[in-house]
Amino acid sequence: MHVMQSSPGAKTVIDGKEVDYFCGCGYYDFHGHPEIIDAACQATRLFGMGSATSRSGYGDNPVLLEVECNAAKFFASESALYYVSGYLGNAILLQGLRDDYDIIFYDQESHFSVRDGIAVSGKTAIPFSHKDADDLKKQMALHLKPSQRPLLICDGIFPISGEISPVDDYLDVLAPYDAFTICVDDAHATGVIGEKGRGTYEYLGLTGPHLYSSGTLSKALGGYGGIIAGKTQWIERLKSNSIIPFAASPPPTPAAAASAKGLEILHANPQLRKKLWDNVHYVKGKLRALGLDMKDTPVPIICLSSAKINIEQLPARLLDRGIAVSRFYSGGQSYSSVPKGGAVRIAIFSSHTTEQLDRLAFEIGNLM
């Protein structure tokens, strides 16, 4: 086991040694951003670590409300719901929308939080092949009864493979039905893709009354907790239908303050997304020149699963050269969306320099 001894960023201290850091999901270096740290400290001094009660009692404070206000502004929505963990977003959606659907169809490589959310829903759920709209259509034909209303749920961006769900293709499959719902777990897309960083639907140019998503503030935004944005009436409906928002304690005050400030900073600085996308495009070009297959998207997750390189040994060999990437994922239950044969996940940040990106590609090339 290795120990991180500084905040995650383009340069991070691991086991007492400063390394180039290409792990995790802190794509904008927000987890150590001085304004975000200061906001967390100031809020803690004013309001304490937390309310020591749920938000259904006297658990609201100005910081929690500020998160929801800033999130509504970021997503250009009427309202937002802030809750203790992004992991619970799918459960909240599936509970909150329970009157709108009868049966669930889900991508078989969906994140564990999707599967746990399905279990909480108590509804019948049918898997379909990964990113396969044709198999979705087939499974719906086999399992959907004439009177039933389908709900589809999937990741927006898959956490290891970095693939974007073809939600536009799924919408074509579902469009002929009178009533349907699509839910997207946008944990890895929030703040990252879409012109304004609003996630998968914005990236694919999709809008409509049947499209819902949940996100997290613990990754790109540098805070903690889950977020769902939408019309005020619908947000109130989620609160009424799901036990989670009122039964769980809210996020701690410092995490909430960090989340509010992260939303504010990213909303005011769209150039950070442009820099992130530029870095992704640049390093993918370098790796493509080595003969590695790179998806042409702005997703800052690079999945190495090539037979041209010993990916099982790659993390340790790169760390010896002062470069930290994720551990080797062997597939199966090691994590969701791991390609057959295993993979190594590499994360790109807006703060990575050209020299760091060049060195990453150079050392990977040396190890091929």
Secondary structure, DSSP 8 states (H G I E B T S, - for coil): ---B-S--SSEEEETTEEEEE--SS-TTSGGG-HHHHHHHHHHHHHH-S--SS-TTTT---HHHHHHHHHHHHHTT-SEEEEES-GGGHHHHHHHHTGGG-SEEEEETT--HHHHHHHHHHTSEEEEE-TT-HHHHHHHHHHH--TT--EEEEEESB-TTT--B--HHHHHHHHTTSSS-EEEEE-TTTTTTSSTTS--HHHHHT---TTEEEEEESSSTTSS-SEEEEE-HHHHHHHHHH-SHHHHS----HHHHHHHHHHHHHHHH-THHHHHHHHHHHHHHHHHHHTT-----S--SEEEE--TTS-TTTHHHHHHHTTEE---EE-STTSSTT--TT-EEEEE--TT--HHHHHHHHHHHHHT-
